[in-house]
Amino acid sequence: GAFAGLTVAVLPGLAPDGAGPDKDDVERMLTAGGATVVPAATAVDRGADFVVAPPDAAAGDGRTGALRRAKALLVSPAFVVTWLAQPMADLAPHVLFGGGVAGGLAVRVAARRGSG
C-alpha cells in the first residue's frame, strides 16, 4: 500500500467546520494504505514518521506543543490526500511544522513520485 511501513499519528479536530476529511477518514486512508496508526500521545516514543494535525496547528497550540518541542513532522490532512490522489504533486505546502520530509520518509516520497 501507499503507506506501508510508515508509523503515523492523527490528532483530532482535523475538520471542525466539516470541510475535508476528519480524523476517522484520515485514519482509514492511512490504515488501508498499510500504515500503522499510533496514538498522538505516543507518536514521538513510537517513532512516528509524521503526525496529521489540524491546519491551524502551524500556529502552535496545546494540542501540538509537545510534538513541536520534540520536532515531530506535523502535516495537514491534505498531505495524506495529496499523497494518494496526486503522486506527482509537491507535498511541501502541506507540511505545517518540522521542516520537511527526511530519512526513510523522503525515500518513500521520492518513490511515490516515481523518482526513487
C-alpha angles and dihedrals in degrees: 000000000000093000100033112147095015124120113213138173125205124206122212123248097053096142108021092161093047093250113128132000120327128218094275092049093051093046090052092050092049095045093046087052092054102260123143107234114208131184113272090236089064098037096108095042091048093049097244113198089215142346121227108222137174112278091246090061089091087079091055126239142167093289094060106026097102091042091051092048088052089050093239117174106251118196135178123244087256088069090065095042093047092047088059104034103036110032094176095049122107112251095199095093088061096054108105100181139353104063100263145297118320142164117008092355090057089054090051092049091050092048091050088057092049094247101103 
